[in-house]
Amino acid sequence: MVSVCLDGRAVTDADWRTGLTDWYDHLIRKIARRGRNKQWEDVQRLPGVTVEVNGACARAFVPSPVEDVPRDLGKLQIKGTELEKDPRSTAPVDPAIALIALNADLDMSTGKAAAQVGHGSMLLAAAMDRGEIQAWARTGFELQVRELPAEEFRELAAREDAVIVRDAGFTEVAPDSVTVVALRPATA
């Protein structure tokens, strides 16, 4: 999401800019969808940014009202995408890389967790100064995601530099639940 918001087209493309400004002016919601094969190829022509890491791809699209989602995007699956736990999700945290920590006690679905990671990355970017954003951009907005047990999660949330995501409670978790803690990458 950060790549879409900070993409140069947000300045040069009127539709891109309008999509973002309309979104910023309302309650921000994110919906995670899954696509494969032809469906995935079809949505590549829609305005957005695709990121690939180790053969896995994710694409963030220019926002639109839910009722105006482009037809090809609307065909992608929302529910039922449950992934096996990635062993890297328990690897030690690298302080040189931005961290998005998920609250494991909330037992969020894959789609919910993906949306919360998006919220965390955007709020982290909003908390950074211009120099921090530029440094993060040079890494391709590299981040690490970890699902942490309650005690570890609470310790991170208590840090002065923690960026907290509180859920509105529209879907899976109770209103005001802390779903994500985001931390800036440590500077050298």
Residue frames as a rotation matrix with the C-alpha (Angstrom) as fourth column:
MET 1
0.566 0.825 0.000 0.00
0.825 -0.566 0.000 0.00
0.000 0.000 -1.000 0.00
VAL 2
0.344 -0.497 -0.797 2.80
0.224 -0.781 0.584 2.40
-0.912 -0.380 -0.158 0.82
SER 3
-0.682 -0.638 0.358 4.17
0.460 0.007 0.888 1.96
-0.569 0.770 0.289 -2.71
VAL 4
-0.095 0.737 0.669 0.79
0.953 -0.127 0.276 2.96
0.288 0.663 -0.690 -4.20
CYS 5
0.755 0.463 -0.464 0.47
0.614 -0.747 0.255 6.00
-0.229 -0.477 -0.848 -1.94
LEU 6
0.334 -0.724 -0.604 3.99
-0.067 -0.657 0.751 7.25
-0.940 -0.211 -0.268 -2.61
ASP 7
-0.056 -0.288 0.956 4.15
0.898 0.403 0.174 6.34
-0.435 0.869 0.237 -6.30
GLY 8
-0.849 -0.389 -0.359 4.98
0.206 -0.868 0.452 9.27
-0.487 0.310 0.817 -8.57
ARG 9
-0.690 0.646 0.326 1.70
0.436 0.012 0.900 8.77
0.577 0.763 -0.290 -10.41
ALA 10
0.036 0.685 -0.727 -0.07
0.986 -0.144 -0.087 10.11
-0.164 -0.714 -0.681 -7.32
VAL 11
-0.245 -0.208 -0.947 1.23
0.170 -0.971 0.169 13.49
-0.955 -0.120 0.273 -8.51
THR 12
-0.844 -0.286 -0.454 1.08
-0.346 -0.357 0.868 13.09
-0.410 0.889 0.203 -12.30
ASP 13
-0.797 0.590 -0.127 -2.07
0.283 0.551 0.785 10.99
0.533 0.590 -0.607 -12.85
ALA 14
-0.576 0.616 0.537 -5.36
-0.711 -0.702 0.042 12.72
0.402 -0.358 0.843 -11.93
ASP 15
0.434 0.780 -0.452 -7.31
-0.429 0.619 0.658 9.45
0.792 -0.091 0.603 -11.49
TRP 16
-0.084 -0.577 -0.812 -4.58
0.589 0.628 -0.508 8.00
0.803 -0.521 0.288 -9.26
ARG 17
-0.918 -0.306 0.251 -4.52
0.038 -0.699 -0.714 11.17
0.394 -0.646 0.654 -7.15
THR 18
-0.227 0.922 0.315 -8.32
-0.816 -0.356 0.454 11.31
0.531 -0.154 0.833 -6.92
GLY 19
0.388 0.337 -0.858 -8.51
0.036 0.925 0.379 7.65
0.921 -0.178 0.347 -5.85
LEU 20
-0.419 -0.649 -0.634 -6.05
0.699 0.215 -0.682 8.30
0.579 -0.730 0.364 -3.05
THR 21
-0.931 0.032 0.364 -7.46
-0.209 -0.864 -0.458 11.63
0.300 -0.502 0.811 -1.85
ASP 22
0.050 0.999 -0.009 -11.03
-0.677 0.041 0.735 10.31
0.734 -0.030 0.678 -1.83
TRP 23
0.309 -0.018 -0.951 -9.82
0.392 0.913 0.110 7.33
0.866 -0.407 0.290 0.19
TYR 24
-0.716 -0.657 -0.237 -7.88
0.509 -0.259 -0.821 9.46
0.478 -0.708 0.520 2.68
ASP 25
-0.737 0.460 0.494 -10.98
-0.528 -0.849 0.003 11.58
0.421 -0.259 0.869 3.26
HIS 26
0.420 0.899 -0.128 -13.05
-0.653 0.397 0.645 8.58
0.630 -0.187 0.754 4.45
LEU 27
0.519 -0.217 0.827 -12.71
-0.593 0.606 0.531 5.67
-0.616 -0.765 0.185 6.82
ILE 28
-0.148 -0.669 -0.729 -9.84
-0.969 0.245 -0.029 3.68
0.197 0.702 -0.684 5.35
ARG 29
0.554 0.296 0.778 -10.61
-0.420 0.906 -0.046 0.01
-0.718 -0.302 0.627 4.72
LYS 30
-0.410 -0.682 -0.605 -8.52
-0.909 0.256 0.328 -2.57
-0.069 0.685 -0.726 2.94
ILE 31
0.714 0.601 0.359 -9.73
-0.526 0.799 -0.292 -5.80
-0.462 0.020 0.887 1.40
ALA 32
-0.467 -0.883 0.045 -7.30
-0.691 0.395 0.605 -8.62
-0.552 0.252 -0.795 0.67
ARG 33
0.732 0.671 -0.117 -8.10
-0.570 0.510 -0.644 -10.84
-0.372 0.538 0.756 -2.31
ARG 34
-0.212 -0.780 0.589 -6.42
-0.151 0.622 0.769 -13.80
-0.965 0.074 -0.250 -3.95
GLY 35
0.731 0.425 -0.534 -5.90
-0.580 -0.026 -0.814 -14.33
-0.360 0.905 0.228 -7.65
ARG 36
-0.165 -0.761 0.628 -4.18
0.009 0.635 0.772 -16.90
-0.986 0.133 -0.097 -9.83
ASN 37
-0.418 -0.097 0.903 -3.49
0.773 0.483 0.410 -17.51
-0.476 0.870 -0.127 -13.49
LYS 38
-0.356 0.304 0.884 -5.80
0.756 -0.463 0.463 -15.55
0.550 0.833 -0.065 -15.81
GLN 39
0.726 0.675 -0.133 -7.52
0.614 -0.549 0.568 -13.64
0.311 -0.494 -0.812 -13.01
TRP 40
0.337 -0.704 -0.624 -4.14
0.559 -0.384 0.735 -12.46
-0.757 -0.597 0.265 -11.71
GLU 41
-0.630 -0.594 0.501 -3.01
0.738 -0.256 0.624 -11.47
-0.243 0.763 0.600 -15.21
ASP 42
0.060 0.761 0.646 -6.27
0.823 -0.404 0.399 -9.59
0.565 0.508 -0.650 -15.85
VAL 43
0.853 0.345 -0.392 -5.85
0.518 -0.651 0.554 -7.31
-0.064 -0.676 -0.734 -12.83
GLN 44
-0.106 -0.974 -0.201 -2.29
0.843 -0.195 0.502 -6.33
-0.528 -0.117 0.841 -13.74
ARG 45
-0.456 -0.036 0.889 -3.69
0.727 -0.591 0.348 -3.77
0.513 0.806 0.296 -16.19
LEU 46
0.698 0.716 0.015 -5.55
0.543 -0.543 0.640 -1.96
0.467 -0.438 -0.768 -13.39
PRO 47
0.256 -0.633 0.730 -3.76
-0.358 -0.764 -0.537 0.99
0.898 -0.124 -0.423 -11.75
GLY 48
0.974 0.001 0.227 -1.56
-0.218 0.285 0.934 -0.21
-0.064 -0.959 0.278 -8.91
VAL 49
0.067 -0.998 -0.020 1.84
-0.955 -0.059 -0.291 -1.50
0.289 0.039 -0.957 -7.88
THR 50
0.922 0.125 -0.367 3.00
-0.066 0.983 0.169 -5.14
0.382 -0.132 0.915 -7.81
VAL 51
0.141 -0.881 0.452 5.80
-0.990 -0.130 0.056 -6.23
0.009 -0.456 -0.890 -5.51
GLU 52
0.770 0.025 -0.637 7.56
-0.150 0.978 -0.143 -9.58
0.620 0.205 0.757 -5.81
VAL 53
0.057 -0.748 0.661 9.65
-0.998 -0.032 0.049 -11.21
-0.015 -0.663 -0.749 -3.10
ASN 54
-0.717 -0.473 0.513 11.12
-0.500 0.861 0.096 -14.69
-0.487 -0.188 -0.853 -3.52
GLY 55
-0.954 0.296 -0.037 8.59
0.152 0.588 0.795 -15.60
0.257 0.753 -0.606 -6.21
ALA 56
-0.199 0.917 -0.345 5.52
0.947 0.090 -0.307 -14.45
-0.251 -0.388 -0.887 -4.24
CYS 57
-0.784 -0.014 0.620 3.64
0.334 -0.852 0.403 -11.42
0.523 0.523 0.673 -5.59
ALA 58
-0.128 0.784 -0.607 1.30
0.840 -0.240 -0.487 -8.93
-0.527 -0.573 -0.628 -3.99
ARG 59
-0.629 -0.001 0.777 -0.44
0.564 -0.688 0.456 -6.05
0.535 0.725 0.434 -5.74
ALA 60
-0.369 0.524 -0.767 -1.95
0.569 -0.526 -0.633 -2.95
-0.735 -0.670 -0.104 -4.19
PHE 61
-0.224 0.421 0.879 -4.49
0.919 -0.210 0.334 -1.11
0.326 0.882 -0.340 -6.32
VAL 62
-0.909 0.071 0.412 -5.46
-0.118 -0.989 -0.089 2.53
0.401 -0.130 0.907 -6.42
PRO 63
-0.796 0.600 -0.080 -8.37
0.308 0.287 -0.907 2.75
-0.521 -0.747 -0.413 -3.97
SER 64
-0.702 0.705 0.102 -12.00
-0.227 -0.358 0.906 2.98
0.675 0.613 0.411 -5.01
PRO 65
-0.214 0.714 0.666 -15.32
-0.963 -0.041 -0.266 2.85
-0.163 -0.698 0.697 -3.19
VAL 66
-0.655 -0.039 0.755 -16.35
-0.177 0.979 -0.104 -0.75
-0.735 -0.202 -0.648 -2.51
GLU 67
0.343 0.895 0.286 -19.36
0.176 0.238 -0.955 -0.36
-0.923 0.378 -0.076 -4.81
ASP 68
0.812 -0.073 -0.579 -17.09
-0.540 -0.469 -0.698 0.83
-0.220 0.880 -0.421 -7.65
VAL 69
-0.025 -0.853 0.521 -14.48
-0.303 0.503 0.809 -1.96
-0.953 -0.138 -0.271 -7.57
PRO 70
-0.270 -0.122 -0.955 -13.38
-0.961 -0.035 0.276 -2.76
-0.067 0.992 -0.108 -11.15
ARG 71
0.682 0.698 -0.219 -15.04
-0.722 0.690 -0.048 -5.91
0.118 0.191 0.975 -12.52
ASP 72
0.325 -0.621 -0.713 -11.81
-0.105 0.726 -0.680 -7.91
0.940 0.296 0.171 -12.87
LEU 73
-0.710 -0.572 0.411 -10.79
-0.431 -0.109 -0.896 -7.06
0.557 -0.813 -0.168 -9.31
GLY 74
-0.061 0.808 0.586 -14.23
-0.993 0.013 -0.121 -8.02
-0.106 -0.589 0.801 -8.03
LYS 75
0.632 0.283 -0.721 -13.75
-0.498 0.861 -0.098 -11.52
0.593 0.421 0.686 -9.49
LEU 76
-0.423 -0.874 -0.241 -10.85
-0.301 0.386 -0.872 -12.26
0.855 -0.296 -0.426 -7.16
GLN 77
0.231 0.497 -0.836 -11.53
0.532 0.655 0.537 -14.42
0.814 -0.569 -0.113 -4.14
ILE 78
0.085 -0.142 0.986 -11.91
-0.664 -0.746 -0.051 -12.77
0.743 -0.650 -0.158 -0.74
LYS 79
0.438 0.199 0.877 -12.79
-0.873 0.328 0.361 -15.58
-0.216 -0.924 0.317 1.67
GLY 80
0.972 0.094 0.213 -11.32
-0.088 0.995 -0.040 -19.00
-0.216 0.020 0.976 2.25
THR 81
0.482 -0.873 -0.075 -7.67
-0.107 0.026 -0.994 -18.15
0.870 0.487 -0.081 1.74
GLU 82
0.871 -0.267 0.412 -5.93
-0.414 0.051 0.909 -19.77
-0.263 -0.962 -0.067 4.65
LEU 83
0.427 -0.818 -0.386 -2.20
-0.482 0.156 -0.862 -20.28
0.765 0.554 -0.328 4.36
GLU 84
0.623 -0.361 -0.694 0.12
0.678 0.692 0.249 -22.59
0.390 -0.626 0.676 6.22
LYS 85
0.904 -0.340 -0.259 2.29
-0.057 -0.696 0.716 -20.80
-0.424 -0.632 -0.648 8.75
ASP 86
0.677 -0.736 0.026 5.54
-0.057 -0.087 -0.995 -19.65
0.734 0.671 -0.101 7.15
PRO 87
0.519 -0.520 -0.678 8.53
0.843 0.446 0.303 -20.79
0.145 -0.729 0.669 9.24
ARG 88
-0.499 -0.722 0.480 10.14
0.626 -0.683 -0.376 -17.39
0.599 0.113 0.793 8.59
SER 89
0.271 0.680 0.681 7.30
-0.060 -0.694 0.717 -15.80
0.961 -0.235 -0.147 10.59
THR 90
0.985 0.019 -0.169 9.02
0.165 0.146 0.975 -17.00
0.044 -0.989 0.141 13.77
ALA 91
0.186 -0.973 0.138 12.56
0.797 0.068 -0.600 -16.07
0.575 0.222 0.788 12.69
PRO 92
-0.158 -0.307 -0.938 14.41
0.840 -0.541 0.035 -13.55
-0.519 -0.783 0.344 14.85
VAL 93
0.870 0.493 0.001 13.50
0.446 -0.785 -0.430 -9.94
-0.211 0.374 -0.903 14.13
ASP 94
-0.200 -0.905 0.374 16.11
0.967 -0.244 -0.073 -7.96
0.157 0.347 0.924 12.19
PRO 95
0.181 0.331 -0.926 16.13
0.640 -0.755 -0.144 -4.45
-0.747 -0.567 -0.348 13.70
ALA 96
-0.740 -0.528 -0.417 17.48
0.025 -0.641 0.767 -3.01
-0.672 0.557 0.487 10.43
ILE 97
-0.835 0.533 0.141 14.19
0.254 0.145 0.956 -3.88
0.489 0.834 -0.256 8.66
ALA 98
-0.490 0.752 0.442 10.79
-0.828 -0.560 0.036 -2.32
0.274 -0.348 0.897 9.40
LEU 99
-0.981 0.156 -0.116 8.67
0.188 0.910 -0.370 -4.67
0.048 -0.385 -0.922 11.52
ILE 100
-0.188 0.975 0.121 4.95
-0.812 -0.223 0.540 -5.34
0.553 0.003 0.833 11.34
ALA 101
-0.990 -0.139 -0.001 3.98
-0.107 0.761 -0.640 -7.47
0.090 -0.633 -0.769 14.35
LEU 102
-0.186 0.967 -0.176 0.58
-0.387 0.093 0.917 -9.17
0.903 0.239 0.357 14.36
ASN 103
-0.355 0.191 0.915 -1.28
-0.927 0.057 -0.371 -9.95
-0.124 -0.980 0.157 17.59
ALA 104
-0.811 -0.052 -0.582 -1.40
-0.255 0.928 0.272 -13.78
0.526 0.369 -0.766 17.52
ASP 105
-0.882 0.471 -0.004 -4.00
0.190 0.347 -0.918 -13.87
-0.431 -0.811 -0.395 20.29
LEU 106
-0.261 0.825 -0.502 -6.63
-0.684 -0.525 -0.506 -12.42
-0.681 0.211 0.701 17.93
ASP 107
-0.481 0.024 0.877 -6.41
0.325 0.933 0.153 -15.46
-0.815 0.358 -0.456 15.61
MET 108
0.095 0.487 -0.868 -7.16
-0.597 -0.670 -0.441 -13.37
-0.797 0.560 0.227 12.49
SER 109
0.744 0.186 0.642 -7.89
0.387 0.663 -0.640 -14.97
-0.545 0.725 0.421 9.12
THR 110
-0.241 -0.874 0.422 -5.29
0.884 -0.019 0.467 -14.61
-0.400 0.486 0.777 6.38
GLY 111
-0.005 0.313 0.950 -7.31
0.757 -0.619 0.208 -11.86
0.653 0.720 -0.234 4.68
LYS 112
0.933 0.359 -0.023 -7.84
0.269 -0.654 0.707 -9.93
0.239 -0.666 -0.707 7.92
ALA 113
0.441 -0.849 -0.292 -4.16
0.532 -0.015 0.847 -10.22
-0.723 -0.528 0.445 8.81
ALA 114
-0.297 -0.548 0.782 -3.15
0.955 -0.172 0.242 -9.04
0.002 0.818 0.575 5.33
ALA 115
0.416 0.527 0.741 -5.38
0.503 -0.812 0.295 -5.97
0.758 0.250 -0.603 5.62
GLN 116
0.963 -0.065 -0.262 -3.98
0.216 -0.400 0.891 -5.20
-0.162 -0.914 -0.371 9.08
VAL 117
0.018 -0.995 0.099 -0.41
0.809 0.072 0.583 -5.46
-0.587 0.069 0.806 7.75
GLY 118
-0.144 0.016 0.989 -1.44
0.827 -0.548 0.129 -2.93
0.544 0.837 0.066 5.09
HIS 119
0.847 0.475 0.240 -2.80
0.242 -0.746 0.621 -0.59
0.474 -0.468 -0.746 7.77
GLY 120
0.709 -0.614 -0.347 0.40
0.440 0.000 0.898 -1.00
-0.551 -0.789 0.270 9.79
SER 121
-0.216 -0.841 0.495 2.67
0.951 -0.068 0.301 -0.21
-0.219 0.536 0.815 6.87
MET 122
0.100 0.326 0.940 0.67
0.605 -0.770 0.202 2.92
0.790 0.549 -0.274 5.98
LEU 123
0.964 0.264 0.034 0.55
0.125 -0.561 0.818 4.21
0.236 -0.784 -0.574 9.55
LEU 124
0.376 -0.910 -0.175 4.27
0.708 0.160 0.688 3.51
-0.598 -0.383 0.704 9.90
ALA 125
-0.293 -0.460 0.838 4.97
0.912 -0.398 0.100 5.56
0.287 0.794 0.537 6.77
ALA 126
0.487 0.577 0.655 2.76
0.349 -0.817 0.459 8.37
0.800 0.005 -0.600 8.10
ALA 127
0.950 -0.138 -0.278 4.78
0.249 -0.199 0.948 8.40
-0.186 -0.970 -0.155 11.35
MET 128
0.114 -0.979 0.170 8.11
0.930 0.166 0.327 8.74
-0.348 0.121 0.929 9.52
ASP 129
0.311 -0.121 -0.943 9.82
-0.175 -0.982 0.068 11.95
-0.934 0.144 -0.327 8.53
ARG 130
0.831 0.077 -0.551 10.83
-0.542 -0.118 -0.832 12.61
-0.129 0.990 -0.056 4.92
GLY 131
-0.131 -0.975 -0.181 14.37
-0.978 0.157 -0.136 11.26
0.161 0.160 -0.974 5.40
GLU 132
-0.495 0.016 0.869 13.09
-0.427 0.867 -0.259 8.03
-0.757 -0.499 -0.422 6.95
ILE 133
0.601 0.781 0.168 10.58
-0.159 0.323 -0.933 7.56
-0.783 0.534 0.319 4.11
GLN 134
0.616 -0.421 -0.666 13.26
-0.778 -0.191 -0.599 8.13
0.125 0.887 -0.444 1.49
ALA 135
-0.509 -0.822 0.255 15.59
-0.855 0.517 -0.041 5.63
-0.098 -0.238 -0.966 3.17
TRP 136
-0.213 0.515 0.830 12.76
-0.188 0.812 -0.552 3.08
-0.959 -0.274 -0.076 3.41
ALA 137
0.777 0.517 -0.358 11.84
-0.402 -0.030 -0.915 3.66
-0.484 0.855 0.185 -0.24
ARG 138
0.080 -0.839 -0.539 15.43
-0.987 0.010 -0.163 2.87
0.142 0.544 -0.827 -1.26
THR 139
-0.774 -0.311 0.551 14.94
-0.446 0.886 -0.126 -0.61
-0.449 -0.343 -0.825 0.23
GLY 140
-0.715 0.613 -0.337 11.72
-0.128 0.359 0.924 -1.07
0.687 0.704 -0.178 -1.77
PHE 141
0.044 0.697 0.716 9.74
-0.910 -0.268 0.317 -0.55
0.413 -0.665 0.622 1.47
GLU 142
-0.382 -0.297 -0.875 11.25
-0.022 0.950 -0.312 -3.75
0.924 -0.100 -0.369 2.86
LEU 143
-0.022 0.357 0.934 9.51
-0.977 -0.207 0.056 -5.08
0.213 -0.911 0.353 5.91
GLN 144
-0.847 -0.163 -0.507 9.24
-0.046 0.971 -0.236 -8.21
0.530 -0.176 -0.829 7.98
VAL 145
0.119 0.944 0.308 6.01
-0.772 -0.107 0.626 -9.58
0.624 -0.312 0.716 9.38
ARG 146
-0.868 -0.353 -0.351 5.89
-0.038 0.750 -0.661 -11.59
0.496 -0.560 -0.664 12.57
GLU 147
0.361 0.933 0.000 2.94
-0.205 0.079 0.976 -13.06
0.910 -0.352 0.219 14.46
LEU 148
-0.670 -0.724 0.161 3.78
-0.228 -0.006 -0.974 -12.64
0.706 -0.689 -0.161 18.13
PRO 149
-0.154 0.586 -0.795 2.30
0.814 0.531 0.235 -14.12
0.560 -0.611 -0.559 21.30
ALA 150
0.706 0.690 0.157 0.52
0.500 -0.644 0.579 -11.77
0.501 -0.330 -0.800 23.71
GLU 151
0.659 -0.456 -0.598 3.38
0.511 -0.313 0.801 -10.99
-0.552 -0.833 0.027 26.09
GLU 152
-0.434 -0.860 0.267 5.88
0.763 -0.194 0.617 -10.19
-0.479 0.471 0.740 23.34
PHE 153
-0.151 0.488 0.860 3.23
0.797 -0.455 0.398 -8.22
0.585 0.745 -0.320 21.45
ARG 154
0.837 0.505 -0.211 2.35
0.518 -0.605 0.605 -6.13
0.179 -0.616 -0.768 24.54
GLU 155
0.200 -0.858 -0.474 6.05
0.624 -0.261 0.736 -5.36
-0.755 -0.443 0.483 25.12
LEU 156
-0.631 -0.408 0.660 6.37
0.776 -0.341 0.532 -4.01
0.008 0.847 0.531 21.57
ALA 157
0.202 0.826 0.526 3.13
0.711 -0.494 0.501 -2.03
0.674 0.272 -0.687 21.89
ALA 158
0.778 0.086 -0.622 4.47
0.584 -0.467 0.664 -0.34
-0.233 -0.880 -0.414 25.04
ARG 159
-0.282 -0.955 0.091 7.53
0.916 -0.239 0.322 1.01
-0.286 0.174 0.942 23.24
GLU 160
-0.047 0.202 -0.978 7.62
0.141 -0.968 -0.207 4.77
-0.989 -0.147 0.017 22.77
ASP 161
-0.645 -0.311 -0.698 8.38
-0.590 -0.379 0.713 4.38
-0.486 0.872 0.060 19.05
ALA 162
-0.728 0.413 0.547 5.60
0.497 0.868 0.006 1.85
-0.473 0.276 -0.837 18.43
VAL 163
-0.713 0.618 -0.330 2.99
-0.693 -0.553 0.463 2.62
0.103 0.559 0.823 15.78
ILE 164
-0.756 0.486 0.438 -0.28
0.029 0.693 -0.720 1.01
-0.653 -0.532 -0.538 16.88
VAL 165
-0.734 0.636 -0.238 -3.17
-0.336 -0.036 0.941 -0.22
0.590 0.771 0.240 14.72
ARG 166
-0.735 0.620 0.275 -6.53
-0.158 0.238 -0.958 -0.34
-0.659 -0.748 -0.077 16.50
ASP 167
-0.877 0.412 0.248 -9.28
0.432 0.446 0.784 -2.11
0.212 0.794 -0.569 14.61
ALA 168
-0.696 0.689 0.202 -12.66
-0.665 -0.725 0.179 -0.48
0.270 -0.010 0.963 14.05
GLY 169
-0.731 0.368 0.575 -14.38
-0.207 0.683 -0.701 -3.80
-0.650 -0.631 -0.423 14.71
PHE 170
-0.084 0.725 -0.684 -16.32
-0.976 -0.198 -0.089 -4.10
-0.200 0.660 0.724 11.44
THR 171
0.221 0.119 -0.968 -15.42
-0.646 0.762 -0.054 -7.75
0.731 0.637 0.245 10.87
GLU 172
0.230 -0.146 -0.962 -13.51
0.176 0.979 -0.106 -10.36
0.957 -0.145 0.251 12.88
VAL 173
-0.536 -0.550 -0.640 -12.24
0.726 0.085 -0.682 -8.64
0.430 -0.831 0.354 16.01
ALA 174
0.343 0.682 -0.646 -13.74
0.920 -0.383 0.084 -6.50
-0.191 -0.623 -0.759 18.74
PRO 175
0.723 -0.044 0.689 -13.67
0.249 -0.914 -0.320 -2.72
0.644 0.403 -0.650 18.26
ASP 176
0.692 -0.536 0.484 -10.49
-0.686 -0.696 0.211 -1.04
0.224 -0.478 -0.849 19.52
SER 177
0.841 -0.467 0.273 -8.49
0.315 0.834 0.453 -4.31
-0.439 -0.295 0.848 19.49
VAL 178
0.269 -0.842 -0.468 -4.78
-0.794 -0.469 0.387 -3.71
-0.545 0.267 -0.795 18.89
THR 179
0.959 0.195 0.207 -4.11
-0.035 0.804 -0.593 -5.86
-0.282 0.562 0.778 15.83
VAL 180
0.527 -0.794 0.305 -0.67
0.684 0.182 -0.706 -4.64
0.505 0.581 0.639 14.76
VAL 181
0.685 -0.505 -0.525 2.41
0.058 -0.680 0.731 -2.92
-0.726 -0.531 -0.437 16.12
ALA 182
0.766 -0.466 0.442 4.77
0.514 0.031 -0.857 -1.43
0.386 0.884 0.263 13.55
LEU 183
0.568 -0.673 -0.473 8.36
0.260 -0.398 0.879 -0.36
-0.781 -0.623 -0.051 14.19
ARG 184
0.814 -0.380 -0.440 10.72
-0.581 -0.558 -0.593 1.71
-0.020 0.738 -0.675 12.05
PRO 185
0.649 -0.718 -0.251 13.94
0.539 0.667 -0.514 0.13
0.536 0.198 0.820 10.86
ALA 186
0.631 -0.532 -0.565 16.86
0.440 -0.355 0.825 0.96
-0.639 -0.769 0.010 13.14
THR 187
0.928 -0.370 0.038 19.23
-0.193 -0.567 -0.801 3.49
0.318 0.736 -0.598 11.67
ALA 188
0.428 -0.851 -0.303 22.97
0.732 0.524 -0.436 2.88
0.530 -0.035 0.848 11.54
